[in-house]
Amino acid sequence: MIVSRLAGALRRQHWFGVFVELFIVVAGILIALQVDNWNEQRKQADEARAWRTQIIEELQGTRDDLSGRRDYYAKELEFAETALAHKQTRRPKKNPATRAEFIRSIIY
């Protein structure tokens, strides 16, 4: 429709009408490009938010795992030190909790 009006204005040599029609077409194309760019930026921002959320969740899981490992190995160190103390003194204490720790340190 716009093309036929533009062709008709060119045949009649109605230059003002030609420029107005061209301006409308160019403005429409520029607006369409701007809307497309805005939509692309919005999609990228949504994708970045999704990635950020996923990375945060993974980091929290890793932090929790490392915290558990730290606690486990701290307890293992405590048991090893108890076992070493028993081995160095060569006489186990009569405290049943200490014996249990000693046995756990040997078995685990």
Secondary structure by P-SEA (a helix, b strand, c coil): caaaaaaaaaaacaaaaaaaaaaaaaaaaaaaaaaaaaaaaaaaaaaaaaaaaaaaaaaaaaaaaaaaaaaaaaaaaaaaaaaaaaaaaccccccaaaaaaaaaaaac
